[in-house]
Amino acid sequence: MVNSTLGMNTSDSYLPVEFRWTATFAYSATTVVGIIGNLMVVAVVLSIKGMMTATNCYLVSLAVADSLCFVSSIPAELSWMHLPEDVYVFGDFGCRVLTFLSFLAINASSLSIAAFTLERYIGICHPMQARLVCSVQRSQVIIVFIWIFSILYNSSWIVLTGLSPLHYVDWPEAQRCTFRMKRDNYKAVFIADIVLFYFIPFITYIFVYSRIFYVLYKAESVCGENEVTTPQVSRSFSGNAASRSSRKSVKSVRMNRSRVQIAKMLIVIVTTFGLCWLPYRALVVFNSFIRTPWIDKW
């Protein structure tokens, strides 16, 4: 990585004051809202009886990962706003650990989303198998596996990053948190990241949600036909039998509509995650292949 600060004074490398304080407010507000919101999700699921479902377990995992992303990345971002360009103040240990935690949070989030997407697919499209597969206990085992795998996969960042001097004229001891090897050596890492944690999951999401809505559409059509034929059934059977049939039909309709709402909510989560992380993942891969990186931070 080319050191753009060589021979510069720190006074030449500060961001504009207006941008600094505007960005600080935006980052801080987003962090506070994000952490509080995610902690509320965790608290509600863990404290309210009946909320501990397989899907909600995955949402708790996602909330923890998102909170970890805020905690591990925002402090460095805020410090960069008010320090000379690229100066890192959290030391070599902070550079290694916070970088590791950031990537851990990003990839654990991606796997948590993939897990609850597949869980909903099995629950809606294969209800018989769901009784065995989509249990709270099994989801907890899967979540433990997700986090263990993410920790092992991303642990390499502890040795792949470190501090390097910035060579400011008036701050010779200033350092930056950066790669310890040439950027070309990280191509495989970033390509593996975007394939394993972005492209493959999104291709899966497209198939899964298409299948889910197809099944739900068919189920709703059947429920609608049952509602239409209920009066005819009422004339043919006794009052109690007709009443039970009617209640069963209404219950099926409500359950199907509830599943549709849950599926829509999960699609919003998946889409938001994808749109927010695509620019970053695409940028690090793009920068790995060009001579002069664009937005040369990673």
HELIX and SHEET records of a PDB file:
HELIX    1   1 THR A   10  ASP A   12  5                                   3    
HELIX    2   2 VAL A   17  SER A   47  1                                  31    
HELIX    3   3 ALA A   54  MET A   81  1                                  28    
HELIX    4   4 GLY A   91  CYS A  125  1                                  35    
HELIX    5   5 PRO A  127  VAL A  133  1                                   7    
HELIX    6   6 VAL A  136  ASN A  154  1                                  19    
HELIX    7   7 TRP A  157  LEU A  160  1                                   4    
HELIX    8   8 ARG A  183  TYR A  186  5                                   4    
HELIX    9   9 LYS A  187  ILE A  194  1                                   8    
HELIX   10  10 VAL A  195  PHE A  199  3                                   5    
HELIX   11  11 ILE A  200  SER A  236  1                                  37    
HELIX   12  12 GLY A  239  ASN A  287  1                                  49    
SHEET    1   A 2 THR A 161  PRO A 165  0                                        
SHEET    2   A 2 GLN A 175  PHE A 179 -1                                        
END                                                                             
